[in-house]
Amino acid sequence: MVVDCFNEFLESELQGEYVVKEQVFDTKNFTVYIVTPVDNKIEYERLILLKHLSNEEPSVHIWETCICKKATKMEIAKEVTEAIQSGFIKKD
């Protein structure tokens, strides 16, 4: 049930700008997904962070660095780590 609520929240926040491809990382406080911009005509994707802290409202953050669709799991893990360490850019 909680997962459904988060998925609905994520879809409403993305407002049709991105298509969610897959979940790549999940912890107690946040979940990271690979998404593709709807108007994407090249072979790149983005990371989206869904922050769900117990004492805050859920929020969606976008990592603006593009990821090649043919990236390996290790390359994606490196990007996820960098994104978390650097901080995601808040989606307006």
MDAnalysis code that builds the backbone (N, CA, C; Angstrom):
import MDAnalysis as mda
import numpy as np

u = mda.Universe.empty(276, n_residues=92, atom_resindex=np.repeat(np.arange(92), 3), trajectory=True)
u.add_TopologyAttr("name", ["N", "CA", "C"] * 92)
u.add_TopologyAttr("resid", np.arange(1, 93))
u.add_TopologyAttr("resname", ["MET", "VAL", "VAL", "ASP", "CYS", "PHE", "ASN", "GLU", "PHE", "LEU", "GLU", "SER", "GLU", "LEU", "GLN", "GLY", "GLU", "TYR", "VAL", "VAL", "LYS", "GLU", "GLN", "VAL", "PHE", "ASP", "THR", "LYS", "ASN", "PHE", "THR", "VAL", "TYR", "ILE", "VAL", "THR", "PRO", "VAL", "ASP", "ASN", "LYS", "ILE", "GLU", "TYR", "GLU", "ARG", "LEU", "ILE", "LEU", "LEU", "LYS", "HIS", "LEU", "SER", "ASN", "GLU", "GLU", "PRO", "SER", "VAL", "HIS", "ILE", "TRP", "GLU", "THR", "CYS", "ILE", "CYS", "LYS", "LYS", "ALA", "THR", "LYS", "MET", "GLU", "ILE", "ALA", "LYS", "GLU", "VAL", "THR", "GLU", "ALA", "ILE", "GLN", "SER", "GLY", "PHE", "ILE", "LYS", "LYS", "ASP"])
u.atoms.positions = np.array([
    [0.824, -1.207, 0.000],
    [0.000, 0.000, 0.000],
    [0.858, 1.257, 0.000],
    [1.904, 1.290, 0.842],
    [2.785, 2.452, 0.907],
    [3.477, 2.670, -0.432],
    [3.906, 1.576, -1.072],
    [4.564, 1.672, -2.370],
    [3.631, 2.304, -3.391],
    [2.360, 1.908, -3.393],
    [1.387, 2.489, -4.316],
    [1.251, 3.988, -4.097],
    [1.228, 4.422, -2.847],
    [1.124, 5.858, -2.539],
    [2.333, 6.610, -3.070],
    [3.528, 6.042, -2.871],
    [4.740, 6.694, -3.365],
    [4.754, 6.737, -4.886],
    [4.323, 5.655, -5.534],
    [4.281, 5.633, -6.995],
    [3.306, 6.671, -7.534],
    [2.142, 6.790, -6.902],
    [1.165, 7.804, -7.315],
    [1.732, 9.205, -7.115],
    [2.392, 9.427, -5.978],
    [3.006, 10.727, -5.706],
    [4.071, 11.036, -6.750],
    [4.921, 10.059, -7.055],
    [5.985, 10.250, -8.039],
    [5.405, 10.609, -9.397],
    [4.398, 9.863, -9.834],
    [3.770, 10.138, -11.130],
    [3.153, 11.535, -11.170],
    [2.506, 11.947, -10.084],
    [1.889, 13.282, -10.065],
    [2.947, 14.376, -10.082],
    [4.077, 14.163, -9.417],
    [5.152, 15.155, -9.387],
    [5.853, 15.273, -10.740],
    [5.970, 14.181, -11.460],
    [6.655, 14.202, -12.756],
    [5.791, 14.824, -13.843],
    [4.497, 14.900, -13.646],
    [3.545, 15.581, -14.529],
    [3.733, 15.244, -16.007],
    [3.979, 13.999, -16.304],
    [4.097, 13.575, -17.689],
    [5.383, 13.991, -18.375],
    [6.330, 14.590, -17.650],
    [7.601, 15.018, -18.238],
    [8.582, 13.858, -18.374],
    [8.425, 12.839, -17.525],
    [9.336, 11.698, -17.502],
    [8.549, 10.401, -17.441],
    [9.149, 9.347, -17.993],
    [8.604, 8.002, -17.894],
    [9.514, 7.229, -16.942],
    [8.937, 6.648, -15.894],
    [9.727, 5.892, -14.924],
    [10.098, 4.545, -15.536],
    [11.394, 4.248, -15.566],
    [11.882, 2.993, -16.146],
    [12.044, 1.907, -15.096],
    [12.833, 2.194, -14.044],
    [13.046, 1.182, -13.016],
    [13.567, 1.800, -11.728],
    [13.337, 1.102, -10.650],
    [13.867, 1.500, -9.351],
    [15.281, 0.937, -9.253],
    [16.258, 1.776, -8.884],
    [17.635, 1.299, -8.813],
    [18.208, 1.271, -7.407],
    [17.568, 1.956, -6.480],
    [18.108, 2.042, -5.127],
    [16.971, 2.368, -4.182],
    [16.932, 1.692, -3.039],
    [15.851, 1.933, -2.091],
    [16.384, 1.841, -0.666],
    [16.094, 2.848, 0.142],
    [16.442, 2.841, 1.559],
    [15.218, 3.284, 2.347],
    [15.392, 3.380, 3.639],
    [14.293, 3.812, 4.500],
    [13.849, 5.237, 4.174],
    [14.794, 6.113, 3.796],
    [14.496, 7.534, 3.621],
    [14.358, 8.009, 2.177],
    [14.834, 7.236, 1.221],
    [14.681, 7.661, -0.166],
    [14.766, 6.486, -1.124],
    [14.245, 6.731, -2.336],
    [14.269, 5.749, -3.408],
    [14.754, 6.454, -4.663],
    [15.614, 5.787, -5.435],
    [16.133, 6.360, -6.672],
    [15.595, 5.543, -7.846],
    [15.101, 6.257, -8.862],
    [14.572, 5.638, -10.073],
    [15.339, 6.142, -11.288],
    [15.404, 5.313, -12.324],
    [15.874, 5.765, -13.630],
    [14.634, 6.190, -14.397],
    [14.693, 7.375, -14.991],
    [13.574, 7.886, -15.784],
    [14.089, 8.390, -17.127],
    [13.197, 8.466, -18.091],
    [13.516, 9.005, -19.406],
    [12.608, 10.190, -19.678],
    [13.176, 11.341, -20.083],
    [12.319, 12.462, -20.465],
    [11.417, 12.047, -21.628],
    [10.161, 12.468, -21.604],
    [9.192, 12.093, -22.634],
    [9.657, 12.530, -24.021],
    [10.232, 13.729, -24.121],
    [10.662, 14.250, -25.426],
    [12.086, 13.835, -25.781],
    [12.625, 12.835, -25.105],
    [14.004, 12.402, -25.305],
    [14.157, 11.708, -26.652],
    [14.941, 12.294, -27.526],
    [15.163, 11.716, -28.841],
    [16.546, 11.078, -28.939],
    [17.314, 11.146, -27.856],
    [18.637, 10.533, -27.841],
    [18.690, 9.461, -26.755],
    [19.777, 8.774, -26.677],
    [19.903, 7.609, -25.808],
    [20.363, 7.943, -24.388],
    [19.653, 8.843, -23.717],
    [20.043, 9.199, -22.354],
    [18.859, 9.154, -21.403],
    [19.165, 8.881, -20.129],
    [18.153, 8.845, -19.083],
    [18.626, 9.702, -17.922],
    [17.790, 9.864, -16.925],
    [18.120, 10.655, -15.734],
    [17.803, 9.853, -14.484],
    [18.315, 10.327, -13.350],
    [17.980, 9.747, -12.053],
    [17.011, 10.665, -11.338],
    [16.029, 10.082, -10.693],
    [15.066, 10.826, -9.880],
    [15.154, 10.278, -8.459],
    [15.235, 11.169, -7.490],
    [15.237, 10.776, -6.082],
    [13.887, 11.109, -5.482],
    [13.236, 10.121, -4.909],
    [12.003, 10.335, -4.158],
    [12.389, 10.279, -2.689],
    [12.363, 11.442, -2.048],
    [12.754, 11.548, -0.642],
    [11.506, 11.346, 0.204],
    [11.551, 10.399, 1.136],
    [10.387, 10.135, 1.977],
    [10.815, 9.999, 3.437],
    [11.263, 11.125, 3.994],
    [11.640, 11.167, 5.404],
    [10.389, 11.149, 6.267],
    [10.467, 10.533, 7.414],
    [9.288, 10.397, 8.271],
    [8.787, 11.731, 8.818],
    [9.671, 12.714, 8.949],
    [9.267, 14.002, 9.528],
    [9.048, 15.100, 8.484],
    [9.058, 14.751, 7.193],
    [8.864, 15.735, 6.121],
    [7.875, 15.194, 5.091],
    [7.325, 16.112, 4.315],
    [6.496, 15.708, 3.180],
    [7.401, 15.063, 2.124],
    [6.917, 14.071, 1.378],
    [7.724, 13.490, 0.302],
    [8.077, 14.559, -0.729],
    [9.236, 14.433, -1.344],
    [9.646, 15.385, -2.373],
    [10.413, 14.657, -3.468],
    [10.388, 15.238, -4.669],
    [11.049, 14.662, -5.834],
    [12.207, 15.564, -6.235],
    [13.372, 14.958, -6.484],
    [14.567, 15.688, -6.880],
    [15.139, 15.043, -8.137],
    [15.678, 15.866, -9.042],
    [16.203, 15.380, -10.317],
    [17.716, 15.538, -10.342],
    [18.423, 14.490, -10.741],
    [19.863, 14.563, -10.972],
    [20.015, 14.921, -12.439],
    [20.556, 16.102, -12.722],
    [20.555, 16.639, -14.081],
    [21.567, 15.982, -15.023],
    [22.508, 15.214, -14.487],
    [23.480, 14.540, -15.340],
    [22.793, 13.418, -16.110],
    [23.006, 13.378, -17.415],
    [22.399, 12.334, -18.241],
    [23.185, 11.031, -18.109],
    [22.478, 9.934, -18.209],
    [23.069, 8.601, -18.131],
    [22.756, 7.881, -19.433],
    [23.769, 7.287, -20.034],
    [23.574, 6.533, -21.267],
    [22.660, 5.343, -20.991],
    [21.720, 5.083, -21.890],
    [20.802, 3.954, -21.715],
    [21.542, 2.617, -21.716],
    [22.755, 2.600, -22.272],
    [23.544, 1.369, -22.318],
    [24.534, 1.282, -21.161],
    [24.371, 2.132, -20.152],
    [25.283, 2.143, -19.004],
    [25.205, 0.822, -18.238],
    [26.347, 0.413, -17.708],
    [26.392, -0.805, -16.897],
    [25.854, -0.512, -15.497],
    [25.581, -1.570, -14.743],
    [25.108, -1.391, -13.371],
    [26.148, -0.655, -12.531],
    [27.423, -0.900, -12.788],
    [28.488, -0.228, -12.050],
    [28.494, 1.271, -12.360],
    [28.302, 1.638, -13.628],
    [28.251, 3.060, -14.006],
    [27.040, 3.744, -13.366],
    [25.918, 3.057, -13.335],
    [24.719, 3.617, -12.704],
    [24.940, 3.771, -11.203],
    [25.543, 2.762, -10.570],
    [25.826, 2.835, -9.132],
    [26.744, 4.013, -8.825],
    [27.724, 4.257, -9.682],
    [28.638, 5.388, -9.502],
    [27.874, 6.710, -9.578],
    [26.964, 6.831, -10.541],
    [26.154, 8.050, -10.678],
    [25.236, 8.242, -9.481],
    [24.624, 7.156, -9.012],
    [23.746, 7.246, -7.839],
    [24.545, 7.734, -6.637],
    [25.727, 7.173, -6.442],
    [26.587, 7.581, -5.324],
    [26.960, 9.046, -5.432],
    [27.374, 9.474, -6.626],
    [27.746, 10.881, -6.827],
    [26.554, 11.803, -6.601],
    [25.396, 11.395, -7.088],
    [24.191, 12.215, -6.928],
    [23.835, 12.382, -5.455],
    [23.909, 11.298, -4.709],
    [23.575, 11.358, -3.284],
    [24.589, 12.212, -2.534],
    [25.871, 12.044, -2.841],
    [26.914, 12.804, -2.155],
    [26.880, 14.285, -2.517],
    [26.564, 14.598, -3.769],
    [26.567, 15.990, -4.234],
    [25.267, 16.712, -3.926],
    [24.202, 15.959, -3.783],
    [22.886, 16.555, -3.577],
    [22.153, 16.670, -4.895],
    [20.907, 16.273, -4.874],
    [20.067, 16.360, -6.063],
    [19.562, 17.786, -6.227],
    [19.256, 18.182, -7.446],
    [18.679, 19.497, -7.718],
    [17.180, 19.384, -7.535],
    [16.605, 20.264, -6.738],
    [15.161, 20.232, -6.459],
    [14.377, 20.496, -7.727],
    [13.373, 19.661, -8.002],
    [12.485, 19.871, -9.151],
    [11.551, 21.023, -8.821],
    [11.421, 21.972, -9.742],
    [10.525, 23.123, -9.523],
    [9.082, 22.748, -9.724],
])
